[in-house]
């Protein structure tokens, strides 16, 4: 069974939105167990966002190119801005 393009694109953002919304509402209107759920519901999206924004080390194979050769000067110069 093929997955719908809608859910493959919007599935995780909807899950993060539901977690955030329930965490905020629970923090405002509930006590005891609601305090715990608000921490979970608001903490998971923050943890996911922090993990995705954290700079990850690039694998050596990707840094060298597809054939194991170091990048050429033209490839390095293409990504750098030109001096004024």
PyMOL commands that set and color helices and strands:
alter all, ss='L'
color gray80, all
select helices_A, chain A and resi 5-29+33-53+60-64+73-79
alter helices_A, ss='H'
color red, helices_A
deselect
rebuild
show_as cartoon
